[in-house]
Amino acid sequence: MSTPSACCALPTRRLDRRTRRRLTAASLALALIATLGACSSSTATDATEGGYISGDGSITFVAPSERRSAPALEGLDLDGATMDSGQFSGQVLVINIWGSWCPPCRKETPDLISLAEEFSGQGVQFLGIAIRESATASRAFAENFGMNYPSLSDPGGEMLIGFSESLPAVAVPTTYIIDAAGRVAVRYMDQVDPSTLRELIADVRGER
């Protein structure tokens, strides 16, 4: 099976110089940590033994002792209602960054819907962040696919800046797994493989 690709890199032209420096510093620090202490792997089978970066660089699993807090996400959902990621406190949170304009996002959405159903009632919550488009366009996409989890509308991509202190999102799609303690455990920068994502979710959920 061929390896899927992320749709496109996120632009940085809207970020000021200070924010760009923070993003760069965070990326370099994480790369150094990975080089010194992580083992390379292309699967999730060794996830509970420590942090790693997959062979193709698309998946980063952070060891519990190295994790940083996930940003608080607040805004409007696709229907215009206020939403706060804090309402999912204590659960494993799977955050998918997507856009209806992104071909890999369209391909992976049915798998995300299936996994959200599979993990329903098991302390796992899925949450989307729709970026670089209007809430109207995102809502039409969600309704067309029958999304069974909520999404925040983030036309300017401002919510993603909060991840610069842990694992920056630099491409779409990107999927994060936040552990039950509210820390960033996994960054998956690619169209997800459902079997791999299932293993990663199960590993993080099993830490509790």
C-alpha positions, 0 to 999 in steps of 0.5 A: 500500500502506498504511503499517503501524503499530507495535502500541503504545508501551512503558510507562516505569512500571517505569523509575526516574527516572534511567533515564527521564532517560537515555532522554530525553537520548538521544532529544533528542541524537539528534533534534538530530544528525538535524536538523543533519546528516541528510537525510530519506528514505523509502527505503534507497537513500541509506543508504551516503551518510550518516545519515538519518531516513525521512519518516514517522520510522519508520526511522533510519539512523545514519552509520558515524561517528555510531554507538554500540555496541550493548548486550550482550544476555545471558539465556535463550532460549525453551527456557531455555538461556543465550544471549549476543549476543556469540556473533554477534560479527563478523556483521551482527545483525538484532534484532527486538523482538516479542510474541505479543500484538502484531498487527503482530508476527504480520503481519511474522514470516513476512517476517522468517523469509523474510529470515533464510533469504535471508541465511543464510550471508552473515554476517547473523544474526537474533535476536528479543527477546520481551517482556512475556510468558512464555517459554511464550507466546513459544515457542508463537508461535515454534513456530506460525510456524516461526521459524528464528532464536533469541529471547531471553525478556525478560518485563520489557523490561529488555534494551531499556534498553541501547539508551537510549545509542544509539536507544531502543526506544519501540514494538513491533515495533522492529527493529535492525540492528547492524553487524559492528563491534557498533554500532547502524546502523538502528532500524526502529520499525514493522511491517517492509516486507520490501523496505525491510529487505532493502535496509537489511541489504544496505547495512549488510552491504556496508560491511564 
